[in-house]
Amino acid sequence: MKFEETYLNDNILDALYDMRFDEMTPIQERCIPEILDGYDVLGVAQTGTGKTAAYLLPILSMLDDGDYPRDAINCIVMSPTRELAQQIDQAMQGFGYYLDDVSSVAVYGGNDGNRYDQELRGMRLGADVLIATPGRLLSHLKVGNLDLSRCSFFVLDEADRMLDMGFIDDIMKIVQQLPKSCQRVMFSATMPPKIRELAVTLLHDPVEIKIAVSRPAEKIRQSAYVCYEPQKLKIIKHLFKAGDLQRVIIFSGKKEKVKEVTRQLKQMHINCDQMHSDLSQQERDEVMYRFKASMTDVLVATDIVARGIDIDDIRIVINYDVPHDAEDYVHRIGRTARADRDGQAITFISDTDIYRFQQIEHFLGKEVEKTPLPDGMGEAPVYVKREKKRNDTRRHGRWHSKGNGSKNNQKRKNTHKKHSSDQSGK
């Protein structure tokens, strides 16, 4: 489906034409009409499916068309990390190129006083769209720097990452400041029980749209080593001795392991850096700058880099440990083989992670090639196949889901008329 087949306004369509965006992705095709029609939306889609445009385009179109207060924050977009907030802000600039009357400001921590003053000035002038990380936005709320009582749109992006990073309590404090009439959109790559509980609390009779997690690109050469924990660093040393070190990410689910691996690699005189939540925002910015500029060859990172960070030329991704589920595996190895490039993904499977990796292989629909350990490293664990336990206790939500073909019979709201009426006296 083409963007011009929707009722996005002409200014948005002109910007998309300039950006050479023509065909919508599946998540955009299913979310944009629902948001334009005024529904709360719960979107389940992985990174890279175009979900930023799926919520920004309809909201910007309505802000440009509607009669919204010029002195109020009209839309809040919540991001779990500063890096993702910056990318959303960049997308906002592109999509809103022809929207002369729609303004935005990005609000996130780790800045100097000048940046804070810019944020404050933008909020007081009534920026239409505020893109923010939870901690920074909550700080502004606590000191009375902004008023959300007239906010018309609220977007929670990467909700599962918010949960992982401990931001849910902050999110709920922010949501309490929103008016009941505020239209709400929530996106998550996965849907664990706690995220569904959050959706029940946050959203009002939402349309649930789920885009199945796609399998990794065929261009990614996937392989794995079955090994014991002490053998992992030896394998890395062997790999780096044999090949080109440039543009490598090593993922681990634990920041303590990231620190340990980084320390060991530096002892091997490998040009590496680390990325995890213990770093200050300024330190994280510097790490990402050095890596993107090819000043660092190897980045050792937690899953903070697995989603929403746009780096196109990664050659090798190494999973130092097996991710918790197939979605995390897809996100991690999806950092490579981007922009028509080839890439390689290598996973270390310890004896305690064998069953978990078999579940990932079940999702992939194939067995990942197992590479024998290099000579002199001793015996490897036996890769014993286990039967997956059957689970028939999955609960089905009460919501109408666009993924299963069910139809909501509630009369669609006319958002443009609704907001023109609501705001006419303001």
Secondary structure, 3 states (H helix, E strand, C coil): CEHHHCCCCHHHHHHHHHCCCCECCHHHHHHHHHHHCCCCEEEECCCCCCHHHHHHHHHHHHHHHCCCCCCCCCEEEECCCHHHHHHHHHHHHHHCCCCCCCCEEEECCCCCHHHHHHHHHHHHCCCCEEEECHHHHHHHHHCCCCCCCCCCEEEECCHHHHHHCCCHHHHHHHHCCCCCCCEEEEEECCCCHHHHHHHHHHCCCCEEEECCCCCCCCCEEEEEEECCHHHHHHHHHHHHHHCCCCCEEEECCCHHHHHHHHHHHHHCCCCEEEECCCCCHHHHHHHHHHHHCCCCCEEEECHHHCCCCCCCCECEEEECCCCCCHHHHHHHHCCECCCCCCEEEEEEECCCCHHHHHHHHHHHCCCCEECCCCCCCCCCCCCCCCCCCCCCCCCCCCCCECCCCCCCCCCCCCHHHHHHHHHCCC
